[in-house]
Amino acid sequence: MISSNDHASSPEISKTTSENVILVFGATGQQGGAVASALLADGWSVRALVRDLKAPKARETASLNIEVVQGDFNDEASIRSAMTGVYGVFSVQPSSGQGAAYGVSDEDEIRYGTMIADIAAQVGVSHLVYTSVNAAGPEKTGMGHFDSKSQIEAHIRSLDISSTIIRPAGFMELLMLPGLGLDQDAYVSFCDQRKSGK
């Protein structure tokens, strides 16, 4: 599902101007990496935020003609600096549903997603794309890593910024992460244990 918010309608931009940079979060990962590759193929310039410039994935990303800048979700100044002068932002954060792998809580995810949206609006980004999840929506699901994304979506819609929210379904690779069950011969991804009484 894709939804758009055109609070600030922006004209089509020529990708041959100096304002053709898209900041891609998660560019060293699968989803952000695919977005970065598609943007490059379409003639955009891509900037990627990474924690460690010397990490193998950061170096590999830089070798693809992507501008790699250092920053961290917990460092607001680094995110603001990375957004300076960009036309658009692709926002994807570590999901609290992967908390066992990345140590990210629901509150962390909400803070990261809303902060990126706030900064994008403040610095005049022309368009923000946020990756949510197919289960997000106005009704609470009872699963924190879905409801966190619903809160981020609602926050984005409240801002004066042109935006697109995409809701991809789950990725099969996620099922192998710690805490989702398959590493223990069980499947628990969509089981709300509070409701099932377990």
Stockholm file with secondary structure:
# STOCKHOLM 1.0

chainA/1-198         MISSNDHASSPEISKTTSENVILVFGATGQQGGAVASALLADGWSVRALVRDLKAPKARETASLNIEVVQGDFNDEASIRSAMTGVYGVFSVQPSSGQGAAYGVSDEDEIRYGTMIADIAAQVGVSHLVYTSVNAAGPEKTGMGHFDSKSQIEAHIRSLDISSTIIRPAGFMELLMLPGLGLDQDAYVSFCDQRKSGK
#=GR chainA/1-198 SS CEEEEESSCCCCCCTTSSCCEEEETTTTSHHHHHHHHHHHHTTCEEEEEESCTTSHHHHHHHTTTCEEEECCTTCHHHHHHHHTTCSEEEECCCCGGGHHHHCCCHHHHHHHHHHHHHHHHHHTCSEEEEECCTTCSSSCCSCHHHHHHHHHHHHHHHSSSEEEEECCCCCGGGGGSTTSSGGGTCCCTTCCHHHHTC
#=GC SS_cons         CEEEEESSCCCCCCTTSSCCEEEETTTTSHHHHHHHHHHHHTTCEEEEEESCTTSHHHHHHHTTTCEEEECCTTCHHHHHHHHTTCSEEEECCCCGGGHHHHCCCHHHHHHHHHHHHHHHHHHTCSEEEEECCTTCSSSCCSCHHHHHHHHHHHHHHHSSSEEEEECCCCCGGGGGSTTSSGGGTCCCTTCCHHHHTC
//
